[in-house]
Every structure is written in C-alpha cells, then in structure tokens.
Amino acid sequence: MTHNTAPPSDLTFWSFVDYAVQKAEQELPSVNADAMRMVLTLNRATSMVIYDLESSVHRPRGLTWPGFRVIFALWLAGPMEAKTTAEISGMSRAALSALLNTLERDGLILRERATHDRRALQLSLTEDGYRAILGGFRAHNRRESAWAEALEPAERQELVRLLNKLMAGSTEAQAKFRN
C-alpha cells in the first residue's frame, strides 16, 4: 500500500479506525498504534453520543450542543461570569461570545455587567431559559440512560474511573483546556 492507495469503498465510521491504524503503521512503523486506536475510538464514540443528543434532543428544542452546555452550566452553577461559563462548558471565550448573542436573542440568558468588575460579564438564565433547560434536560437524561444501558453498572463505574484517569493525564501530555 502506498500513500496514494485509495481506502476501501466499504469503509464506515467505525471500520475507519482499524483501517487508519493499519495504514498509519505501514506508513510510519514507529507509530503508537494502541494510543492512536484509543484516541480515535474515544473521539468517534464521543461524536456519536453528542450527535445523538444534539439531533434527537436539543435541535428539536431550538438549541445547539454548545447552547445546551451553556444553559446547563448556568442552571446548575447559577449566575456566573462569562469567563467561568466558558471554562466549565469547555469552550473558548470567543466561541461563547458569539453564542451569547443567540441565547440572549432567544430570551434564554441575561448578560449584565458584574457588580465587582464592570469589565466582566455576568450571565444568568431567564425564566424561559430555566424552563428550556428543565424540559431539555429531562429528554437529554433519557438519551443518556439509553446509552448507559449498553453497560452493566460496574462497567459504567469502571469507564468513568478510566476516563478520569485518562483526563488526569501524564506530565508529558498535559491536556489543553479552552479558556
């Protein structure tokens, strides 16, 4: 196989992982195939879950996945500065800034200047935002439950333990967080 070889025409979202690892090992024999397989599989599984939640729960309610994450954070943590909202919802400040225009226009959040620092923005849910997250999260949690049913309770606990271990990382591979 050369770098010009076209992939098989029957590749799927999941079979691409095996194909990609095999091809990478051929092109770069020193590649860490186990690490590549782990990250590709994790990325694909995450993409599937997010796509399912966004398309079956949030888009029908007029929200994007990032919009849901913001109102979810404000619902559970309460009013907070925009920079904190960006950090805990896993998005950049620039992405949050653009999203806030939509959420405010849709009547889901309020933006006000923080009383302790007039340069800072304080975000909070409106009554419509509160109702949206309550209804949306009920449906969201039903989809979470459907995904979780594929694993036994002990397997779910082990997966969470392993993901926490992965996120703790090593000193050589410090995670980059958006902020």
Disulfide bonds with the S-S distance in Angstrom:
none
